[in-house]
Amino acid sequence: MKYRKIIIFFLIIILLGILSVYYDRITGNFVSDVNNKYEKELAFVIRIIDGDTISVNLNNSVETIRFLGINTPEKGKPYYSEAKDYLKEIENKSIEVLRDFEDVDKYDRKLRYVFYENRLVNAEILEQGLATSFMIKGLNYENKLKTAEDFAKNNEKGLWDRSSDRCSECIKLAELNSEEEFFIIENNCDFNCDLEGWEVKDDANHFFKLNDLNAGSEERYDSKTSIWNNDGDRFFMRDNEGKLVVFYEY
């Protein structure tokens, strides 16, 4: 009986220890390690480079800031100018930037959340449909970015605006094979489709130009390099005006 009481006592101590570690998670008051480790820094916006990249003065040094968790269209693509113009509000203004677990990208640009007047600009761009989310899994603001993108998607804003081309109703994605790096599209229309200017892209910025597709036929597109991530990616098909035809994610 004595040993049993001792065992119970130590079990209670262990449980209390576990509870103290996970209490904030259980009660919903948990703050991620990112917030504990990093703080917002004051920066001054020198120039808007594009819809997701700016040049700033940060700690008396000129740095390039790449907005975390978003992708805006490349130059020459629909909504490129709109995304860039959206950032004009913060040009020559003071902002705050905050890093997450990754500091810089392969181009040595600092990956940051950007705050202006306590507004998370990364999320605002998504909400306007001027960007799509990019590699947000595990980010501190993942839920906020996803919610912003879902708003644009559900309201068909910007990049989520659906195509009105008559072929948009019957051009479908038949298969996407991420391991063998190919996708197949099919034409379910009873008429031929002119797909000049139509494009497919992945979650990053790899593009495929589409060929015309006869009624009832299909075509396979093979990647020349590794494009489709095996652990998850997204497929966007757009018409010649940049309007969305097919969206698929896995």
N, C-alpha and C positions, 0 to 999 in steps of 0.2 A: 504493500500500500504506500509506504514511504517513497519508494522509487517511482511509483506511478505519479505521485504528486509532483515529484521533481521533474519528471518528463513533461507533464502538463504545464508546469511553470515555464520551462524552457520553450515549449511550443508557443505559449502565449507571447513570450518575449520576441520570438522569431516573427510571429504574425504581426505584432505591433511594429516591428522594424520594417516589414514589407509594406504595411499600411502607410507608414510615414513617407516612404519613397514614392508610392503611387497615389497618395491621397489627392493631389491636384488633378491627376488624370481622371480619377474616379468621380470627382465632384465637378469636373468640367472647367477647372480653373488653371489647367496646365498651360504654361507658356513654353514654347519650343526653345531649344538651345540657341537658335539663331537670335531670338530676341534677347536672350541672356548674354550672349557673347558680343553682339554687334550693336552699334548705336548709329542713329542717323547722323550724317555729316552735311554741313552746309556747303553748297556749291553755287557758282554763278554761271548761267548758261551763256556761252559765247556765240554759238552757232548751231542751227538745226541742220544736221547732215541729211537725215531722211526721217521716215515715220517712226523708227525705233532706235535711232542713234543720234546723239548730240555731243557737241564739244563743250567742255566746261572748265572753269577754273576751280580746282579742288585742292585745298591745302597748298595754295600758291604754286600749283603746277597745272599745266594744261593737260587734261585727260579726255579720252573718248569714252563715253558712257553708252553701253548697249542695254536697252530696256530688258529686264528679266521677264521671261515667260510669255513673250509675244513675238509674232512675226508680222511685219507689214509688207505690202507688195514691193517688189523690186522696181527700179526705175524703168519706165516704159510700159508697166503693167497697170491695168485699171485700179483706181483708188490709191495709186502711189502719191499723187499730188495732194489728194484730200488728207491722207495720213500725215504727210509732211506739214501741210498747212495747219493741221489741228494743233501742232506743237508750237506754232508761232506765238501762242499765248505766253509761253514760258521763255521765249527768247529775250535775252538781256534782263532776265529776272533771277532772283535768288530762289533756289530750290533746296530740298533736302534729298539725299540719296542714302539708300540702305542696302547693304550686301546680304547675301544668303550664304549657303555653304560653299559656293564656288565664287572665287574672286574675279578671275579674268577668263576670257575665251581664248581660242587659238590665235586670234588676231591681236591679242594683248589689250582688248577693250575691257573696261571694267563692267561687270554684270551687276546691275543695280535696279532696285525699285526706285521710282522717282515720285517725290511728293511735292505738290505745289499747293500752298494754302491748305495743308493737311488733307489734300485729295490725292489718292493713289492714281497717278496718270496712266500707269500700265493698264489698270482695270478700265479706266474711262475710254481708252482707245479701243479696247475689246468691246465695250458696251456700245460704241458707235458703229461697230462692224467694220472698222478700218484696219483691223488686224485679226489674226487667228492665234489661239494660244499655242505655245511651243514649249515642250519639255517642262511642263508644270508639275509633274508628279513628284511629290516630296518637298516642293517648295513651301516656304512658310505661309505664303499667301495663295496657296493652291485653290482653296475653296472660293476665295473672293474672285480670283481670275476666272475660274470655271463658271461661277454665277454670272459674271459680266458677259462672258462669251455666250452662255445659254440665252441671256436676254436678247442679244443681237440675233442669234440663230432663230429663236422663237418668233421674233418680230421681223425676220427677213431683212435686216438692215445691212447696208453696205455689201460686204463680201458674201453675205448670206442671202442676198436678193436672188430669187429664183428666176431662171431663164424662161422667157416666153416663146422661144423658138419652137416651131412645130415639131422639130426632131427631139426636143428635150424630153418629151413624154415617152419616147420609145428607144432612145439610146441608153443602154444599161451596162453596168459592170457585171460580166458573167463570172469572172474568177480573178482573184488576186493571189498569187503564190509567192509568199515572201522568201521562202527557202530557195526556190528555183529562179526567183527574180523575174517574174513576168506577170502581166495581167491581160485579160481578154475582155473586149467590149463587143456587144452585139447590137444589131439594129432590128428591133421588133416591129418597125413600121412596115407598111405595105408600099412604101415609096423609098427611093434612094435619098440619102442625106449628105448634103454638102457640109463637111466639117472643117472647112478652111478657117484657120484662126482659132479653132478649138484646142484646148490644152488640158493635160492632166498633170498634177503635181502631187508630191508627197507632203508630209508634215513640215519638211524643211523646204528647200527651194530647188528641187530637181524636177525638170519639166520634160514632158513628152508632147510633141505636136501630133495631132490626130489626122489620119487620112480619111477621105470620103468613104462612106460605107453604104453598100447597096442594100436594098430591102431584104430582110431575112438572113443576112450574112453576119459573120463575125471576123474579128482580126485580133491577132496576138501581138503584144508589144513586149520585147525582151529588154531588160536593162543591160547596158554595157558595163556598168560597175555595180557594186552593192548599193542599192537604194532603199529597198523596203526592209525595215527593221523587223526581225523575227519576233521580238518581244512586244510589238505594238507600233502601229503607225496609222496615218490617215491618208485617205485618197480623195482628192478634189478634182472634179471635172468641170470645166467652165467653157461657155460658148465664146464666140468671137467678140462679145461685148464684156466679157469677164463675169457674166451672170452664172450662178451655180446651177449645174445640171445634175451631178451626182456627188453625194458625200457619203463616204464609208469609213468607218474606223474599226480597228480590231486590237 
